[in-house]
């Protein structure tokens, strides 16, 4: 098996993931994922596809991620890992699909409109 290259996106984050057989090392932007993502919740999002498919510790992951915040970056990596695992073995798809990991989350930040304070908030109205 050679290296599998897949990309994942979430909000404004873009993750490029390279997956290959190995000992379970996960590297994000040339750092260990536990150093890059400080909280347990974000680290859990990264390994979630491996836990669902019982492949934790079987593949090495190198991820380049840019844009957005840490949560969007973690979810972009999670989507890319899920897509790569399905590319390796098609039988993983149903278990990942049930958890919603095979679908890109389309929600984005709404743009600010002119004449308003933010996307929906208006300037204070004064009658007199």
Backbone as CSV, one residue per row, in Angstrom:
resi,resn,N_x,N_y,N_z,CA_x,CA_y,CA_z,C_x,C_y,C_z
1,UNK,0.842,-1.191,0.000,0.000,0.000,0.000,0.883,1.249,0.000
2,UNK,0.610,2.135,-0.917,1.356,3.391,-0.962,0.643,4.440,-0.111
3,UNK,1.078,5.657,-0.196,0.494,6.756,0.572,-0.808,7.204,-0.080
4,UNK,-1.835,7.397,0.728,-3.124,7.867,0.230,-3.246,9.345,0.587
5,UNK,-3.552,10.162,-0.407,-3.643,11.611,-0.246,-5.099,12.037,-0.403
6,UNK,-5.673,12.646,0.662,-7.069,13.075,0.637,-7.160,14.446,1.304
7,UNK,-8.139,15.236,0.889,-8.340,16.529,1.527,-9.708,16.578,2.190
8,UNK,-9.805,17.403,3.227,-11.053,17.617,3.936,-11.204,19.089,4.251
9,UNK,-12.462,19.567,4.306,-12.698,20.980,4.570,-13.787,21.156,5.608
10,UNK,-13.690,22.268,6.358,-14.722,22.636,7.319,-14.600,24.129,7.565
11,UNK,-15.698,24.871,7.407,-15.690,26.337,7.478,-14.615,26.873,6.535
12,UNK,-13.598,27.557,7.028,-12.546,28.052,6.137,-11.265,27.243,6.258
13,UNK,-11.313,26.111,6.966,-10.136,25.260,7.146,-10.029,24.243,6.019
14,UNK,-8.807,24.030,5.565,-8.537,23.021,4.545,-7.433,22.114,5.072
15,UNK,-7.682,20.807,5.075,-6.698,19.838,5.568,-6.307,18.894,4.439
16,UNK,-5.000,18.725,4.255,-4.479,17.714,3.328,-3.863,16.616,4.176
17,UNK,-4.364,15.402,4.012,-3.955,14.281,4.858,-3.288,13.214,3.997
18,UNK,-2.154,12.715,4.490,-1.418,11.619,3.851,-1.451,10.440,4.812
19,UNK,-2.068,9.337,4.394,-2.262,8.166,5.248,-1.473,6.998,4.681
20,UNK,-0.728,6.316,5.564,0.003,5.116,5.143,0.088,4.163,6.327
21,UNK,0.380,2.898,6.022,0.521,1.902,7.091,1.655,2.305,8.022
22,UNK,1.456,2.057,9.322,2.486,2.445,10.279,2.110,2.050,11.692
23,UNK,2.624,2.823,12.636,2.435,2.509,14.053,1.417,3.408,14.751
24,UNK,0.742,4.270,14.015,-0.271,5.122,14.615,0.196,6.521,14.950
25,UNK,1.304,6.971,14.342,1.777,8.339,14.575,0.887,9.317,13.811
26,UNK,0.425,10.352,14.517,-0.398,11.380,13.887,0.333,12.706,14.021
27,UNK,0.659,13.296,12.869,1.442,14.528,12.819,0.626,15.605,12.117
28,UNK,0.453,16.749,12.786,-0.297,17.862,12.212,0.636,19.061,12.108
29,UNK,0.847,19.543,10.900,1.764,20.666,10.650,3.125,20.453,11.311
30,UNK,3.680,19.264,11.135,5.006,18.867,11.630,5.108,18.866,13.160
31,UNK,3.966,18.735,13.846,3.936,18.589,15.307,3.070,17.374,15.632
32,UNK,3.288,16.794,16.786,2.421,15.717,17.243,1.023,16.297,17.477
33,UNK,-0.022,15.529,17.169,-1.378,16.068,17.263,-1.762,16.427,18.694
34,UNK,-1.156,15.776,19.696,-1.470,16.129,21.087,-0.870,17.489,21.458
35,UNK,0.208,17.885,20.782,0.787,19.210,21.015,0.010,20.285,20.253
36,UNK,-0.427,19.945,19.046,-1.115,20.923,18.197,-2.521,21.209,18.720
37,UNK,-3.254,20.157,19.091,-4.605,20.306,19.643,-4.534,20.064,21.147
38,UNK,-4.703,21.120,21.923,-4.465,21.066,23.364,-5.540,20.286,24.127
39,UNK,-6.803,20.379,23.716,-7.881,19.781,24.511,-8.156,18.332,24.093
40,UNK,-8.691,17.582,25.047,-9.030,16.176,24.801,-10.150,16.037,23.768
41,UNK,-11.058,16.997,23.740,-12.183,16.934,22.801,-11.669,16.988,21.361
42,UNK,-10.749,17.920,21.095,-10.206,18.045,19.736,-9.366,16.829,19.370
43,UNK,-8.592,16.307,20.333,-7.798,15.101,20.078,-8.716,13.913,19.812
44,UNK,-9.848,13.860,20.503,-10.825,12.795,20.280,-11.439,12.853,18.892
45,UNK,-11.641,14.077,18.389,-12.189,14.222,17.036,-11.227,13.668,15.995
46,UNK,-9.931,13.829,16.233,-8.928,13.355,15.272,-8.926,11.821,15.202
47,UNK,-9.010,11.150,16.348,-8.922,9.680,16.372,-10.280,8.993,16.239
48,UNK,-11.364,9.757,16.182,-12.708,9.165,16.101,-12.880,8.197,14.930
49,UNK,-12.435,8.529,13.708,-12.595,7.561,12.604,-11.848,6.248,12.850
50,UNK,-10.667,6.329,13.485,-9.904,5.114,13.784,-10.618,4.265,14.841
51,UNK,-11.215,4.911,15.855,-11.938,4.172,16.894,-13.161,3.464,16.327
52,UNK,-13.871,4.124,15.420,-15.081,3.532,14.840,-14.771,2.351,13.933
53,UNK,-13.589,2.349,13.294,-13.236,1.280,12.356,-12.242,0.280,12.958
54,UNK,-11.928,0.426,14.241,-10.971,-0.463,14.938,-9.622,-0.513,14.231
55,UNK,-9.134,0.630,13.771,-7.839,0.695,13.101,-6.871,1.611,13.845
56,UNK,-7.146,1.885,15.119,-6.271,2.770,15.900,-4.898,2.128,16.056
57,UNK,-3.849,2.845,15.673,-2.486,2.346,15.772,-1.996,1.576,14.565
58,UNK,-2.797,1.539,13.488,-2.395,0.796,12.293,-1.903,1.689,11.161
59,UNK,-2.231,2.981,11.220,-1.869,3.889,10.130,-1.177,5.131,10.679
60,UNK,-0.195,5.622,9.924,0.458,6.894,10.230,-0.247,7.995,9.434
61,UNK,-0.424,9.145,10.077,-1.116,10.269,9.451,-0.189,11.481,9.460
62,UNK,-0.045,12.092,8.294,0.617,13.397,8.196,-0.425,14.353,7.644
63,UNK,-0.701,15.419,8.382,-1.736,16.362,7.977,-1.160,17.768,7.887
64,UNK,-1.455,18.437,6.782,-1.172,19.854,6.630,-2.515,20.560,6.659
65,UNK,-2.685,21.473,7.606,-3.966,22.155,7.746,-3.727,23.650,7.849
66,UNK,-4.611,24.411,7.200,-4.487,25.862,7.248,-5.864,26.498,7.222
67,UNK,-5.952,27.710,7.755,-7.201,28.464,7.760,-8.097,28.099,8.918
68,UNK,-8.955,29.022,9.295,-9.943,28.780,10.331,-9.357,28.667,11.724
69,UNK,-10.166,28.155,12.647,-9.749,27.965,14.028,-9.435,26.515,14.307
70,UNK,-9.101,26.220,15.558,-8.667,24.861,15.898,-9.794,23.850,15.734
71,UNK,-11.036,24.217,16.062,-12.143,23.275,15.937,-12.410,22.936,14.467
72,UNK,-12.438,23.946,13.618,-12.632,23.713,12.187,-11.503,22.892,11.596
73,UNK,-10.278,23.129,12.064,-9.135,22.368,11.574,-9.244,20.903,11.991
74,UNK,-9.635,20.659,13.238,-9.778,19.281,13.723,-10.855,18.538,12.930
75,UNK,-11.964,19.198,12.650,-13.042,18.542,11.913,-12.679,18.344,10.441
76,UNK,-11.867,19.229,9.889,-11.399,19.041,8.509,-10.480,17.826,8.420
77,UNK,-9.601,17.663,9.406,-8.718,16.493,9.447,-9.533,15.224,9.628
78,UNK,-10.550,15.281,10.497,-11.404,14.113,10.738,-12.098,13.661,9.458
79,UNK,-12.613,14.611,8.673,-13.265,14.267,7.408,-12.273,13.635,6.438
80,UNK,-11.070,14.202,6.360,-10.060,13.672,5.432,-9.629,12.259,5.833
81,UNK,-9.444,12.016,7.121,-9.070,10.675,7.599,-10.175,9.676,7.262
82,UNK,-11.433,10.081,7.469,-12.554,9.196,7.157,-12.582,8.835,5.674
83,UNK,-12.364,9.837,4.826,-12.354,9.581,3.379,-11.207,8.657,2.992
84,UNK,-10.057,8.828,3.647,-8.906,7.977,3.337,-9.153,6.535,3.770
85,UNK,-9.777,6.339,4.938,-10.063,4.983,5.418,-11.046,4.272,4.489
86,UNK,-12.020,4.996,3.956,-12.975,4.395,3.019,-12.271,4.029,1.715
87,UNK,-11.284,4.839,1.329,-10.511,4.527,0.124,-9.715,3.234,0.304
88,UNK,-9.246,2.999,1.539,-8.511,1.766,1.837,-9.444,0.563,1.847
89,UNK,-10.571,0.702,2.584,-11.502,-0.413,2.719,-12.930,0.127,2.642
90,UNK,-13.660,-0.274,1.615,-15.023,0.210,1.384,-15.994,-0.226,2.490
91,UNK,-15.641,-1.265,3.249,-16.533,-1.770,4.300,-16.618,-0.831,5.502
92,UNK,-15.703,0.134,5.606,-15.730,1.100,6.710,-16.815,2.159,6.516
93,UNK,-17.290,2.317,5.289,-18.192,3.431,4.966,-19.490,3.442,5.785
94,UNK,-20.207,2.313,5.949,-21.469,2.386,6.708,-21.299,2.848,8.153
95,UNK,-20.268,2.350,8.833,-20.078,2.737,10.238,-19.686,4.207,10.365
96,UNK,-18.919,4.725,9.399,-18.544,6.142,9.434,-19.717,7.032,9.022
97,UNK,-20.536,6.547,8.100,-21.665,7.333,7.615,-22.726,7.516,8.699
98,UNK,-22.932,6.485,9.522,-23.902,6.568,10.615,-23.532,7.689,11.583
99,UNK,-22.237,7.856,11.834,-21.763,8.906,12.739,-21.674,10.273,12.055
100,UNK,-21.941,10.342,10.760,-21.921,11.608,10.031,-20.535,12.080,9.641
101,UNK,-19.568,11.161,9.551,-18.193,11.546,9.248,-17.871,11.533,7.756
102,UNK,-18.804,11.110,6.921,-18.535,11.046,5.485,-19.110,12.246,4.740
103,UNK,-19.662,13.195,5.477,-20.301,14.344,4.851,-19.616,15.632,5.280
104,UNK,-19.344,16.500,4.310,-18.757,17.798,4.624,-19.832,18.675,5.233
105,UNK,-19.516,19.313,6.356,-20.457,20.206,7.021,-20.502,21.524,6.247
106,UNK,-21.636,21.877,5.640,-21.674,23.042,4.757,-21.817,24.384,5.477
107,UNK,-21.999,24.359,6.803,-22.250,25.620,7.512,-21.030,26.534,7.489
108,UNK,-21.273,27.781,7.084,-20.227,28.793,7.020,-20.699,30.036,7.770
109,UNK,-19.761,30.929,8.045,-20.101,32.183,8.701,-20.872,33.051,7.715
110,UNK,-21.975,33.635,8.194,-22.769,34.512,7.343,-22.045,35.846,7.178
111,UNK,-22.107,36.407,5.992,-21.358,37.635,5.736,-22.031,38.846,6.370
112,UNK,-21.228,39.858,6.667,-21.733,41.123,7.189,-22.363,41.910,6.051
113,UNK,-23.542,42.498,6.319,-24.224,43.285,5.289,-23.957,44.775,5.503
114,UNK,-23.932,45.541,4.417,-23.725,46.986,4.559,-24.925,47.643,5.241
115,UNK,-24.646,48.662,6.060,-25.710,49.347,6.785,-26.132,48.626,8.049
116,UNK,-25.421,47.556,8.410,-25.713,46.819,9.633,-24.438,46.677,10.441
117,UNK,-24.633,46.376,11.739,-23.479,46.238,12.618,-22.738,44.929,12.348
118,UNK,-23.504,43.834,12.218,-22.935,42.512,11.925,-23.823,41.853,10.870
119,UNK,-23.784,40.533,10.798,-24.559,39.834,9.767,-26.066,40.050,9.960
120,UNK,-26.540,39.965,11.200,-27.971,40.120,11.469,-28.277,41.318,12.366
121,UNK,-27.318,41.692,13.224,-27.538,42.781,14.175,-27.592,44.116,13.435
122,UNK,-28.565,44.946,13.822,-28.715,46.259,13.207,-28.148,47.333,14.141
123,UNK,-27.931,48.522,13.588,-27.585,49.670,14.426,-28.813,50.049,15.254
124,UNK,-28.574,50.651,16.420,-29.679,51.016,17.310,-30.555,52.060,16.631
125,UNK,-31.859,51.843,16.681,-32.815,52.749,16.053,-33.300,53.774,17.075
126,UNK,-33.269,55.032,16.684,-33.755,56.097,17.556,-34.935,56.790,16.881
127,UNK,-36.077,56.758,17.543,-37.284,57.355,16.950,-37.216,58.888,17.019
128,UNK,-36.665,59.421,18.136,-36.579,60.889,18.288,-35.168,61.312,18.563
